[in-house]
Amino acid sequence: AEEGKSCACGAGHFFEDNVPMLSCSGESSETCPCTPSVGSNDGTLSFEADPSDWDWQSCASIIISGVAPRVTVTSLQVQNVQLYAYLDECDDVDCSSYQSVGSTSISSAGWEYQSSTRHLRVRFEWYVYSSSGAVGSVVATWSTTSKAPGCSQCEADTYKTTTDAAGCTACPSNAVSAEGSTSLSACTCPA
């Protein structure tokens, strides 16, 4: 939050700064560069397979954070190379807790994935199955939806009793609550 502005939210709500960003996890290379970005709602990634390295080649993972993060392959040129994307929907910006969406083979431009969470980790990987005449290059865009900073309701199965900048607390195991719950007593066992 900007200096002088309060991040306190009422009970049942938490503060979201909603600053979009792209972060990199793992090693970046000449053929798979990753440049972090903060504050921009979109950007472009370009990378290539190394035809002299016959086998699997991994790019650094990217983590797109913001509202409705999306990645789209806008250009793809392949010959004797296959491109794969590995996708994880993450609970936090570091992707320390995540749900694997799986992997997919991408064979043409136009492939796209939009996350239902605020953080999406994507790792592109090439498989060069013949170095003779191998070509692999891709251009992908990433984006998030713009949303002003502010207070948001606690998600279902969480609650918040205080009116400060703290986050929401998860209900006990197997208990559920409605969005915007303001007390532990709102967490109930399902029938």
Salt bridges, closest charged atoms under 4 A:
GLU2 OE2 - LYS5 NZ 3.86
GLU16 OE2 - ARG118 NH1 3.47
GLU16 OE1 - LYS147 NZ 3.30
ASP88 OD2 - ARG121 NE 2.97
GLU112 OE2 - ARG70 NH1 2.68
GLU125 OE1 - ARG123 NH1 2.30
ASP164 OD1 - LYS160 NZ 3.88
